């Protein structure tokens, strides 16, 4: 039932969005060239020229909105979550659209037209969601009474699920009650009505006209699941399982189909499919532009390193990337040659005597990291992600902090969530790991852009370097 609802909602949203984008494209043409509100200095172009671009416009917007998670099944009944996704998708769509039309066609499209179209399209999509939310609250997906849900169990997510159902009537669901391991009265009841114990499952499903049974058993109760399933296997009810992951640090949990076999995904990288392609595209474009723009500064730094201390300009060091793969990271040399024996790696600290005078300046303003743009362009690193660390230190940290290796589910980056929050250099390792895991769990392209903006806004000064 829930999957059918999700698919119906996705199809409805997709159809409305495509129609709205097409109308916004034509509306922007009228607003720009025929409304009389905006001066036209170089004549009115032919409408057919703009209509010829419409298929490309629809394709670009569909790709950008899909990559932003707007059509994700998990959002079908929480329409308020779509706002950020819509804004993020609209931004990416306009960036891609302007880039693609500029590179692929000789027709020059008015910049004012693009501005009008972007505003109209974004407003139309937001209005679609608001209208759908209003309609579904008054007339859910199913005619008549909403689907009645019985929750079986009391794991950490059961109460959250019930609260979500109550807060979103547009889903067309209502929690009829809950079954627990003990009789009602033996413990304080949750917000939902306690209808009995697990042994009463079949009776409650039949008497209560239940449509959906949601099992929310704890890890310790997992052995009871099979007998409970068999007790209602001949009844016409949908069955859902709400897994107890409260004691597990999950990264991007979900369900994946592998040749018809359903796999429950507990930990995985968020950079999959089109999201991975878009993140890589952003890395390539931004790093290439940055290398070109910063090349005079990098050349000057190279000359100063040569002039102030003997030895090479660049320093290469082995760091660990995603899934434990090693790569050679490059940076400007900030220490005297031979300052660190190869068999006894030492973590650099503020005021480290091994540094050259100019090297201390470079580290203070993070200028020594600029050559890592080459690592980003090659694909060893990303612009945004957990900072890379040396294998020797990783072995030490992973023994004392079990969650440390989770940060290697994504590419390491030039900057990250920990860095913009001040956790860099000789600061709390636990805080940095906490920020890295938060970044992976919350990752979106919008978050990457926000971190890049905050890095530029706050500057590159490393206060931990004194």
Secondary structure, 3 states (H helix, E strand, C coil): CHHHHHHHHHHHHHHHHHHHHHHHHHHHHHHHHCCCCCCCCCCCCCHHHHHCCHHHHHHHHHHHHHHCCCCCHHHCCCHHHHHHHHHHHHHHHHHHHHHHHHHHCCCCCCHHHHHHHHHHHHHHHHHHHHHHHHHHHHCCCCCCCCEEEEEECCCCCHHHHHHHHHHCHHHCEEEEEEEECCCCCCCCCCCCCEEEEHHHHHHHHHHCCCCEEEECCCHHHHHHHHHHHHHCCCCCCEEEECCCCCCCCCECCEEEEECCEEEEECECCCCCHHHHHHHHHHHHHHHHHHHHHHHHHHHHHHHHHHHHCCCCCEEEEEEECHHHCEEEEEEECCECCCCCCCCCCCCCCCCCCCECHHHHHHHHCCHHHCCHHHHHHHCCCEEECCCCCCHHHHHHHHHHCHHHHHHHHCCCEEECHHHHCCCCCCCCHHHHHHHHHHHHHHCCHHHHHHHHHHHHHHCCCCHHHC
